[in-house]
Amino acid sequence: MLVIAFLFMLFAEGTYLIYEQILELEPYPSIADVFFFLFYPMIIAYLVINIRFFAPKLTKSGLITIIGIPLISTVTYLYLTIDDFGSFDFFYGIIFVASASVTLGFAIQTAKIFRGGLVGTAWLVLVIGITINLIGDVWYYYIEVMDSYTLEHPVNLFWYSAYLLILYALYKHKKTL
């Protein structure tokens, strides 16, 4: 699932750059966003599979984590962009911020399951990577609403750092096993 997720991310980044650099078209919104979005269901599927296999019974704390994190993140985005309520960018951003925050909720729950175990550190690194990705998404959609995003914007560092941390977590997980 994670390999497919990162293939979607590769397609998304490639398509975005083709739109921006070669075709000189506005890459937002574009077909690249479909690939960006598909990244999240693949990671969520990976996390759900792990949760169901290693902890089939969901506790109250787990349910609060899975629901609370997305709720807090999405409400934060809504608060930051409420002035633009009703615009395309506002609602488009909600989709991506909610997807990223649902991913974070499931990742935190999965890390709690593996805490203290052999692969606990790898899962912690994964959660940190997904958290940085969520911060990047909230920041990006906020600046997109304000129409101030460029390819040179520092928000890109959040995404690339997040991808590298997630990939490192996968490497660490595999090495540990």
Secondary structure, 3 states (H helix, E strand, C coil): CHHHHHHHHHHHHHHHHHHHHHCCCCCCCCHHHHHHHHHHHHHHHHHHHHHHHHCCCCCHHHHHHHHHHHHHHHHHHHHHHHHHCCCHHHHHHHHHHHHHHHHHHHHHHHHHHHCCCCCHHHHHHHHHHHHHHHHHHHHHHHHHHCCCCCCCCCHHHHHHHHHHHHHHHHHHHHHHC
